[in-house]
Amino acid sequence: MTASDSHQRMMHINLFLMGCGHHRAAWRHPQSAVEQLGDIRYYECLAQTAERGKLDAVFFADSNSAGNVSDGSWFYLEPLTAMAAMSRATEKIGFISTVSSTFYTPFHAARLVASLDHISGGRIGWNVVTSMFDVEARNHGYEAMPGHAERYRRADEFVQAVLGLWDSWADDALRFDRQGHYADPAKVRPINHQGEFFRVDGPLNVPRPVQGHPVLFQAGASAPGRELAARCAEAIYAVAYDLPAAQSYYRDIKQRVKAAGREVYVPILPGLVTYVAPTEAEAKAKQRELDELLPADASLRQLAMFIGQDCSGWDLDAPVPTLPPLEEFSGPQGRYSTILRIIETEQPTLRQLLGRLAAGGGHCTMVGTPQQIADKMEHWFRNEGADGFNLMPPSLPGGIEDFIEQVVPVLQSRGLFRTEYQGSTLREHLGLARPDHR
Ligand SMILES: Cc1cc2nc3c(=O)[nH]c(=O)nc-3n(C[C@H](O)[C@H](O)[C@H](O)COP(=O)(O)O)c2cc1C
């Protein structure tokens, strides 16, 4: 690696884990690993595969309710617990888990995440979310979710308290002086936080994490979500159906980060669903194979909800009928506008549309050869669409194996992705500085 190479901007690539894959029907495939979802070795192998591809990190989303147990391979093992094991089965790759600021307390979260950072040798990130659903709230003592604005005020305070707790130990607090102090009491301080939602005296009962602060991710889409990201996120997950949508989010966030007075690099990683194979026809066949596993009735019922009309009599293999424009639709706008965009740009059959919605929803999908996919990723990367990608393989483990065996070498040969890890912490993989002790 030469000095000039070391300055070349590189993509960040993150594997977003999800049961048997992000396609809702992936678990139904005869060769799926659905029976292994409770076996930690399944997740350890996935992390090892991602590490073989030199990916930056593995990410677990999380929710606080059981979800639809009849039609999906959702969360099984609690992510922070699983990450403790996965980090011991790997050496370099980072691990990120969602942590809900609505359901955790700052002390609990700071302690768990700091412990994981020590266990993994500095490879942990946390994705702070405010959570979404009343069914989750009802598992945590609420009747319903607190309002959106309140959730984000709480998230803001939550983050400040967690960061304070991580700084409650100085980096050099530990003395191990057998005749004197274990730790220097002057270097372990309470934080005495008192806010709208939390009282946290501190100090934490875990010394300062290896990375100072485990890396803070965020994925908000609303104005308060973007503001939280601008104020404190160190890396951001995004949803973008196509390049114009990605650019609009990317430019908005970069501008908000600057306006918040932060002259720092905050990588933005949109979600990306890929079907890759040596030929385009084979890649399309992989997509079709999963789409055909979708139970049509359940998918049509879900589509009917999204578009506000009954579609049970529609022909699955004919083009989707014309839908009313966005202005005439009174339901939730985000998903409806994505459906209109998919119909407009891809002219799918009804079955293909159901498949697109069943794998990644509003996230970008790329189907093709390794070169075609690398071309598109490079185009987004060079044109203010992305600093990297949050890979959402439609099926696991096949989808990530395809990606690292076929697409990663193309990106590496173009100098767009690392061929070796240069550092050993998640911060180093992402090009982020270690925060000073405050
Ligand atoms: C890649 C990605 C992962 C996410 N993971 C979670 C998650 O694990 N749990 C969760 O409750 N929300 C998750 N979200 C939802 C966001 O945190 C956020 O609530 C959503 O984007 C809507 O934005 P808003 O809260 O600003 O309205 C995720 C979003 C994205 C794009």
The ligand as an SDF file (V2000), in Angstrom:
LIG
                    3D

 31 33  0  0  0  0  0  0  0  0999 V2000
  -31.0460    0.4210    7.9040 C   0  0  0  0  0  0  0  0  0  0  0  0
  -32.0450    0.8120    8.9260 C   0  0  0  0  0  0  0  0  0  0  0  0
  -32.1190    0.0710   10.0890 C   0  0  0  0  0  0  0  0  0  0  0  0
  -33.0490    0.3760   11.0620 C   0  0  0  0  0  0  0  0  0  0  0  0
  -33.1020   -0.3990   12.1860 N   0  0  0  0  0  0  0  0  0  0  0  0
  -34.0560   -0.1910   13.0820 C   0  0  0  0  0  0  0  0  0  0  0  0
  -34.1880   -1.0610   14.1970 C   0  0  0  0  0  0  0  0  0  0  0  0
  -33.4130   -1.9820   14.3510 O   0  0  0  0  0  0  0  0  0  0  0  0
  -35.1820   -0.8390   15.0840 N   0  0  0  0  0  0  0  0  0  0  0  0
  -36.0540    0.2030   14.9370 C   0  0  0  0  0  0  0  0  0  0  0  0
  -36.9450    0.3590   15.7790 O   0  0  0  0  0  0  0  0  0  0  0  0
  -35.9580    1.0590   13.8830 N   0  0  0  0  0  0  0  0  0  0  0  0
  -34.9940    0.8760   12.9550 C   0  0  0  0  0  0  0  0  0  0  0  0
  -34.9060    1.7090   11.8730 N   0  0  0  0  0  0  0  0  0  0  0  0
  -35.8600    2.8220   11.7430 C   0  0  0  0  0  0  0  0  0  0  0  0
  -35.2270    4.1710   12.0150 C   0  0  0  0  0  0  0  0  0  0  0  0
  -34.5750    4.1940   13.2690 O   0  0  0  0  0  0  0  0  0  0  0  0
  -36.2770    5.2790   11.9730 C   0  0  0  0  0  0  0  0  0  0  0  0
  -37.2160    5.1360   12.9820 O   0  0  0  0  0  0  0  0  0  0  0  0
  -36.9910    5.3140   10.6490 C   0  0  0  0  0  0  0  0  0  0  0  0
  -36.0320    5.4740    9.6380 O   0  0  0  0  0  0  0  0  0  0  0  0
  -38.0360    6.4330   10.5730 C   0  0  0  0  0  0  0  0  0  0  0  0
  -37.4610    7.6760   10.8340 O   0  0  0  0  0  0  0  0  0  0  0  0
  -38.0080    8.6410   11.9290 P   0  0  0  0  0  0  0  0  0  0  0  0
  -37.9660    7.8500   13.2350 O   0  0  0  0  0  0  0  0  0  0  0  0
  -37.0250    9.7820   11.9480 O   0  0  0  0  0  0  0  0  0  0  0  0
  -39.3840    9.0060   11.5460 O   0  0  0  0  0  0  0  0  0  0  0  0
  -33.9560    1.4500   10.8910 C   0  0  0  0  0  0  0  0  0  0  0  0
  -33.8810    2.1990    9.7070 C   0  0  0  0  0  0  0  0  0  0  0  0
  -32.9370    1.8840    8.7330 C   0  0  0  0  0  0  0  0  0  0  0  0
  -32.8770    2.7000    7.4950 C   0  0  0  0  0  0  0  0  0  0  0  0
  1  2  1  0
  2  3  1  0
  2 30  2  0
  3  4  2  0
  4  5  1  0
  4 28  1  0
  5  6  2  0
  6  7  1  0
  6 13  1  0
  7  8  2  0
  7  9  1  0
  9 10  1  0
 10 11  2  0
 10 12  1  0
 12 13  2  0
 13 14  1  0
 14 15  1  0
 14 28  1  0
 15 16  1  0
 16 17  1  0
 16 18  1  0
 18 19  1  0
 18 20  1  0
 20 21  1  0
 20 22  1  0
 22 23  1  0
 23 24  1  0
 24 25  2  0
 24 26  1  0
 24 27  1  0
 28 29  2  0
 29 30  1  0
 30 31  1  0
M  END
$$$$
